[in-house]
Amino acid sequence: MVDRFVNCSKSLKLNGLEVFPPTILSPMAGVTDPPFRRLVRELSAGRMGILVSEFVSTDGCGPEKLLDKPQAIFYPEERPFGIQIFGRDPGRMADAAEILATLKPDFIEVNAGCPVPKVADKGGGAGLLKDLPRLQAIIHEVKKRISIPLTLKCRLGWDENSINVFDTLKIAEDEGVEWLVVHGRTRVQGYMGFADWNMIGEVASRAKIPVVGNGDIVSAAGAVAAMEKYPVAGLSIGRGALHNPWLFAQISDAFEGKPVRTISAAEAMGTFKTYFNYMLEDGCPDYGALGRLKQLAARLCKGIFPDYPEFRQRLLTSETAEQFLERAERFCETEAEGRVFEPERLLNLNGLKTDEVTFGRQFKG
């Protein structure tokens, strides 16, 4: 629960735009596709700041094929919107950025933060943090080839013995990057432990460009605390939105000094139909849509009826999307009254027994 509110007047500046709230839905491969982004945007009534594509790989195909990649597709109502690219070759990254810029996103982002072994171990994503000259060459070449803003996302370093985020910041500043998103973990940490917000705050305090903080923002209260305590220009939110797709709406309420809205169980169940329709519009087959519905249900059910595992099991054993939606609707008619979605039950996303983020402390996983 948020027991205090803040009139947050900060906005992210992007090519003459003032974006409020200063929040970004972090790109997550296989998750933040157009249907999910559209769902979160609708649930926030458009008050969610900035959207970013899933990662677009610049390896393995010619630049002209990039325009056909589903990761690069976005809808007009998603603006302001950025396309994030990853790879290790400066020339290929620059070619890709130039081609993708023809889709007219609002910015291009270079990924130097992805910890997945098949990306980082090949020198892309967070792997670039082990080769900062290569990262600088990528930023330099990409910047030369596009006329729209360029942003960069990184981690603190490869491991706790090679924290080089301040060097990454210097590269970003020297090469004309619009803003730097800092995930407060190392590549070796992955998503374990808690993000080091003291370090994020230190980067922001030294920076000449806006710094956006990323890591462990899973509630409106956490967003308020982070913006009050640290000199960041905004917040990038990933896994918190997976478990609470209303999070951006609740953060906007808190930033505007309003009480944070409560989500009824019936409203939460109704979300499945909206999500399903977006997936159909995107060309997703029924069996694929069913899998995504079950993923969302597995998360939401824990926050609505932890005392009612039978219903969660009923949803997760549905054999068709139609059966799934029918069971959700029946629940709304018979069991939903008086129940609300309580996302605080979902805070432990870090592989630790601790389920509380206390801003101002440094956590190590």
C-alpha positions as CSV (number, residue, x, y, z in Angstrom):
1,M,0.0,0.0,0.0
2,V,1.1,3.6,-0.7
3,D,0.7,5.6,2.5
4,R,1.9,8.8,1.0
5,F,1.9,10.4,-2.4
6,V,4.2,12.7,-4.3
7,N,3.5,15.3,-7.0
8,C,6.2,14.1,-9.4
9,S,6.7,16.8,-12.0
10,K,9.7,15.1,-13.7
11,S,9.3,14.1,-17.3
12,L,11.6,12.4,-19.7
13,K,12.6,14.6,-22.6
14,L,12.8,13.0,-26.0
15,N,13.4,15.0,-29.1
16,G,11.3,17.9,-28.0
17,L,8.7,15.7,-26.3
18,E,8.0,16.0,-22.5
19,V,7.0,12.4,-21.5
20,F,5.0,12.0,-18.3
21,P,5.0,9.8,-16.3
22,P,8.8,9.3,-16.6
23,T,8.4,5.5,-16.8
24,I,9.5,2.9,-19.4
25,L,8.2,-0.6,-19.9
26,S,11.5,-2.6,-20.1
27,P,11.9,-4.8,-23.1
28,M,11.7,-8.5,-22.3
29,A,12.3,-11.1,-25.0
30,G,9.2,-13.3,-25.6
31,V,7.1,-11.2,-23.3
32,T,6.7,-7.5,-24.2
33,D,5.4,-8.2,-27.7
34,P,2.7,-5.9,-29.2
35,P,-0.3,-7.7,-27.5
36,F,1.3,-7.4,-24.0
37,R,2.4,-3.8,-24.6
38,R,-1.1,-2.9,-25.8
39,L,-2.7,-4.6,-22.8
40,V,-0.5,-2.7,-20.3
41,R,-1.0,0.6,-22.1
42,E,-4.8,0.1,-22.1
43,L,-4.8,-0.8,-18.4
44,S,-2.8,2.3,-17.6
45,A,-5.3,4.4,-19.7
46,G,-2.2,5.5,-21.7
47,R,-0.4,6.9,-18.6
48,M,2.7,4.7,-18.9
49,G,5.4,6.9,-20.5
50,I,7.5,5.0,-23.0
51,L,7.3,1.6,-24.7
52,V,10.3,-0.3,-26.1
53,S,10.4,-3.2,-28.5
54,E,11.6,-6.7,-27.7
55,F,15.3,-7.1,-28.5
56,V,16.0,-7.1,-32.2
57,S,19.1,-9.2,-33.1
58,T,21.4,-7.7,-35.7
59,D,23.2,-11.0,-36.2
60,G,22.2,-13.9,-38.5
61,C,20.4,-12.1,-41.2
62,G,20.9,-9.2,-43.7
63,P,19.8,-5.7,-42.7
64,E,17.0,-5.7,-45.2
65,K,15.4,-8.7,-43.4
66,L,15.1,-6.8,-40.2
67,L,12.0,-5.0,-41.3
68,D,10.2,-8.4,-41.4
69,K,11.1,-9.3,-37.8
70,P,8.0,-9.3,-35.5
71,Q,10.1,-7.7,-32.7
72,A,10.2,-4.5,-34.7
73,I,6.5,-4.2,-35.2
74,F,4.6,-1.5,-33.3
75,Y,1.3,0.3,-33.5
76,P,0.8,4.0,-33.8
77,E,-0.9,4.2,-30.4
78,E,2.2,2.9,-28.7
79,R,4.2,6.1,-29.2
80,P,6.5,7.3,-27.9
81,F,8.2,4.1,-28.9
82,G,11.8,2.9,-29.2
83,I,13.3,-0.1,-31.0
84,Q,16.1,-1.9,-29.1
85,I,18.9,-3.6,-30.9
86,F,21.6,-6.0,-29.8
87,G,24.8,-7.4,-31.3
88,R,28.5,-7.2,-31.2
89,D,29.6,-5.9,-34.7
90,P,29.6,-2.1,-35.0
91,G,29.0,-2.2,-38.7
92,R,26.0,-4.6,-38.5
93,M,24.6,-2.6,-35.6
94,A,24.8,0.6,-37.6
95,D,23.3,-1.0,-40.7
96,A,20.4,-2.3,-38.5
97,A,19.8,1.0,-36.8
98,E,19.7,2.8,-40.2
99,I,17.2,0.3,-41.6
100,L,15.0,0.2,-38.5
101,A,14.9,3.9,-38.3
102,T,12.9,3.8,-41.6
103,L,10.0,2.4,-39.5
104,K,10.0,5.8,-37.8
105,P,10.3,4.8,-34.1
106,D,10.9,7.7,-31.7
107,F,14.4,6.4,-30.8
108,I,16.8,3.5,-31.2
109,E,18.3,1.9,-28.1
110,V,21.5,-0.2,-27.9
111,N,21.3,-3.1,-25.5
112,A,24.3,-3.6,-23.3
113,G,22.4,-5.2,-20.5
114,C,20.9,-8.6,-21.6
115,P,22.5,-11.3,-19.3
116,V,21.2,-14.3,-21.3
117,P,24.3,-16.6,-22.0
118,K,23.5,-17.1,-25.7
119,V,23.7,-13.3,-26.0
120,A,26.2,-12.1,-23.5
121,D,28.7,-15.0,-24.0
122,K,28.9,-14.2,-27.7
123,G,29.8,-10.5,-26.9
124,G,26.4,-8.9,-27.3
125,G,24.1,-7.5,-24.6
126,A,25.9,-7.4,-21.2
127,G,28.9,-9.0,-23.0
128,L,29.8,-5.6,-24.3
129,L,30.6,-4.5,-20.8
130,K,33.7,-6.7,-21.1
131,D,34.8,-4.8,-24.2
132,L,34.0,-1.1,-23.7
133,P,36.1,-0.1,-26.8
134,R,33.7,-2.2,-28.9
135,L,30.7,-0.7,-27.1
136,Q,32.0,2.8,-27.9
137,A,32.5,1.9,-31.5
138,I,29.0,0.6,-31.7
139,I,27.5,3.7,-30.2
140,H,29.7,5.9,-32.4
141,E,28.7,4.1,-35.7
142,V,25.0,3.9,-34.8
143,K,24.9,7.5,-33.9
144,K,26.4,8.5,-37.2
145,R,23.8,6.6,-39.2
146,I,20.5,7.8,-37.6
147,S,18.9,11.2,-37.2
148,I,16.6,10.1,-34.4
149,P,17.7,10.0,-30.7
150,L,19.9,7.1,-29.5
151,T,19.7,5.7,-26.0
152,L,21.7,3.0,-24.2
153,K,20.8,0.4,-21.6
154,C,23.5,-1.3,-19.5
155,R,24.2,-3.0,-16.2
156,L,26.7,-2.1,-13.5
157,G,29.4,-4.3,-15.0
158,W,30.1,-7.9,-15.7
159,D,30.6,-8.9,-12.1
160,E,31.3,-7.3,-8.7
161,N,35.0,-7.2,-9.5
162,S,34.5,-5.3,-12.8
163,I,32.0,-2.5,-12.0
164,N,32.5,-0.2,-15.0
165,V,29.2,1.7,-15.2
166,F,30.9,5.0,-14.8
167,D,33.1,4.3,-17.9
168,T,29.9,3.3,-19.7
169,L,28.3,6.6,-18.7
170,K,31.3,8.5,-20.0
171,I,31.0,6.7,-23.4
172,A,27.3,7.6,-23.5
173,E,28.0,11.2,-22.8
174,D,30.9,11.5,-25.2
175,E,28.9,9.9,-28.1
176,G,25.7,11.9,-27.7
177,V,23.4,9.3,-26.2
178,E,20.1,10.8,-25.2
179,W,19.8,8.9,-21.9
180,L,21.3,6.0,-20.1
181,V,19.1,3.2,-18.5
182,V,21.0,1.5,-15.7
183,H,20.0,-1.9,-14.4
184,G,21.3,-2.1,-10.9
185,R,22.8,-5.6,-11.1
186,T,25.8,-7.1,-12.7
187,R,25.6,-9.6,-15.6
188,V,26.7,-12.4,-13.2
189,Q,23.9,-11.6,-10.9
190,G,21.3,-12.0,-13.6
191,Y,18.1,-11.2,-11.8
192,M,19.1,-12.6,-8.4
193,G,19.4,-10.5,-5.3
194,F,18.3,-6.9,-5.3
195,A,19.4,-4.1,-7.5
196,D,21.9,-1.7,-6.1
197,W,20.0,1.6,-6.1
198,N,22.8,3.4,-4.2
199,M,25.0,2.7,-7.3
200,I,22.2,3.8,-9.7
201,G,21.9,7.0,-7.7
202,E,25.6,7.6,-7.8
203,V,25.6,7.3,-11.6
204,A,22.7,9.7,-11.8
205,S,24.4,12.2,-9.6
206,R,27.5,12.3,-11.7
207,A,25.8,12.2,-15.1
208,K,25.5,15.1,-17.6
209,I,22.7,13.2,-19.3
210,P,19.4,11.8,-17.9
211,V,19.8,8.4,-16.1
212,V,16.9,6.1,-15.8
213,G,16.9,3.5,-13.0
214,N,16.0,-0.1,-13.5
215,G,15.5,-2.9,-11.0
216,D,13.0,-4.0,-8.4
217,I,10.3,-1.4,-9.0
218,V,7.3,-3.7,-8.2
219,S,4.9,-1.3,-6.6
220,A,3.7,2.3,-6.6
221,A,5.3,2.8,-3.2
222,G,8.6,1.6,-4.5
223,A,8.4,4.0,-7.4
224,V,7.7,6.9,-5.1
225,A,10.6,6.0,-2.9
226,A,13.0,5.7,-5.7
227,M,12.1,9.0,-7.3
228,E,12.2,10.8,-4.0
229,K,15.6,9.4,-2.8
230,Y,17.6,9.2,-6.0
231,P,18.3,11.8,-8.7
232,V,17.1,9.6,-11.5
233,A,15.2,11.1,-14.5
234,G,12.8,8.1,-14.6
235,L,12.2,4.5,-13.9
236,S,12.3,1.4,-16.2
237,I,10.1,-1.4,-15.1
238,G,10.1,-5.0,-16.3
239,R,9.2,-8.0,-14.2
240,G,7.0,-5.9,-11.9
241,A,4.6,-5.3,-14.8
242,L,4.5,-9.0,-15.6
243,H,3.0,-9.7,-12.2
244,N,0.9,-6.5,-12.1
245,P,-0.1,-5.1,-15.5
246,W,-1.8,-2.2,-13.7
247,L,1.4,-1.1,-12.1
248,F,1.9,1.9,-14.5
249,A,-1.6,3.1,-13.7
250,Q,-0.9,2.9,-10.0
251,I,2.4,4.6,-10.3
252,S,0.8,7.4,-12.3
253,D,-1.8,7.8,-9.6
254,A,0.9,8.1,-6.9
255,F,2.9,10.6,-9.0
256,E,-0.1,12.7,-9.5
257,G,-0.9,12.8,-5.8
258,K,-4.0,10.6,-6.1
259,P,-4.9,7.5,-4.1
260,V,-3.7,4.4,-5.8
261,R,-6.6,2.5,-7.4
262,T,-7.5,-1.0,-6.2
263,I,-8.2,-3.7,-8.8
264,S,-11.2,-5.9,-8.2
265,A,-11.0,-9.6,-8.9
266,A,-13.7,-9.3,-11.6
267,E,-11.6,-6.6,-13.4
268,A,-8.5,-8.8,-13.2
269,M,-10.4,-11.7,-14.7
270,G,-11.8,-9.5,-17.5
271,T,-8.3,-8.7,-18.5
272,F,-7.9,-12.1,-20.1
273,K,-10.4,-11.4,-22.8
274,T,-8.8,-8.1,-23.7
275,Y,-5.4,-9.8,-23.9
276,F,-6.8,-12.7,-26.0
277,N,-8.3,-10.3,-28.5
278,Y,-5.0,-8.4,-28.9
279,M,-3.2,-11.7,-29.5
280,L,-5.7,-12.6,-32.2
281,E,-5.3,-9.2,-33.9
282,D,-1.6,-9.9,-33.9
283,G,-2.0,-13.2,-35.7
284,C,-1.3,-15.4,-32.7
285,P,-2.8,-18.9,-33.1
286,D,-5.2,-20.1,-30.5
287,Y,-2.8,-22.6,-28.9
288,G,-0.2,-19.9,-28.6
289,A,-2.7,-17.5,-27.1
290,L,-3.7,-20.1,-24.6
291,G,-0.1,-20.5,-23.4
292,R,0.2,-16.7,-22.9
293,L,-3.1,-16.6,-21.0
294,K,-2.0,-19.3,-18.7
295,Q,1.3,-17.4,-18.0
296,L,-0.7,-14.3,-17.0
297,A,-3.1,-16.4,-15.0
298,A,-0.3,-18.1,-13.0
299,R,0.9,-14.6,-11.9
300,L,-2.5,-12.9,-11.3
301,C,-4.1,-15.8,-9.4
302,K,-1.5,-15.6,-6.6
303,G,-2.5,-12.0,-6.0
304,I,-6.2,-12.6,-6.1
305,F,-7.0,-15.9,-4.3
306,P,-4.0,-17.6,-2.7
307,D,-6.5,-19.5,-0.6
308,Y,-8.3,-20.9,-3.7
309,P,-5.6,-22.9,-5.6
310,E,-8.4,-25.1,-7.2
311,F,-9.5,-22.2,-9.4
312,R,-5.9,-21.4,-10.5
313,Q,-5.5,-25.1,-11.4
314,R,-8.7,-25.1,-13.4
315,L,-7.4,-22.2,-15.5
316,L,-4.0,-23.7,-16.0
317,T,-5.5,-27.1,-17.1
318,S,-7.8,-25.5,-19.7
319,E,-7.5,-27.3,-23.1
320,T,-8.5,-24.4,-25.3
321,A,-8.6,-20.6,-25.0
322,E,-12.4,-20.7,-25.2
323,Q,-12.5,-23.0,-22.2
324,F,-10.0,-20.8,-20.3
325,L,-12.1,-17.7,-20.9
326,E,-15.3,-19.5,-20.0
327,R,-13.9,-20.6,-16.7
328,A,-12.6,-17.1,-15.9
329,E,-16.0,-15.7,-16.7
330,R,-17.8,-18.3,-14.5
331,F,-15.5,-17.4,-11.6
332,C,-16.5,-13.7,-12.0
333,E,-20.1,-14.7,-11.7
334,T,-19.8,-16.9,-8.7
335,E,-16.6,-16.2,-6.7
336,A,-15.2,-12.8,-7.5
337,E,-17.4,-10.6,-5.3
338,G,-15.4,-9.0,-2.5
339,R,-12.0,-10.2,-3.8
340,V,-9.3,-7.8,-4.9
341,F,-6.0,-8.1,-6.6
342,E,-3.2,-7.7,-4.0
343,P,0.1,-7.4,-5.9
344,E,2.1,-7.1,-2.6
345,R,1.8,-10.9,-2.4
346,L,4.0,-11.0,-5.5
347,L,7.0,-8.9,-4.4
348,N,9.5,-11.7,-4.1
349,L,10.8,-11.9,-7.7
350,N,14.5,-12.1,-6.8
351,G,15.1,-15.7,-5.7
352,L,15.6,-14.7,-2.1
353,K,13.5,-15.2,1.1
354,T,13.5,-11.5,1.6
355,D,10.5,-9.9,0.0
356,E,11.0,-6.3,0.9
357,V,12.9,-3.6,-1.0
358,T,14.2,-0.9,1.3
359,F,15.6,1.9,-0.8
360,G,18.8,3.4,0.5
361,R,20.2,-0.1,1.4
362,Q,22.6,-2.1,-0.8
363,F,21.5,-5.6,-1.4
364,K,23.8,-8.4,-2.7
365,G,22.4,-11.7,-4.0
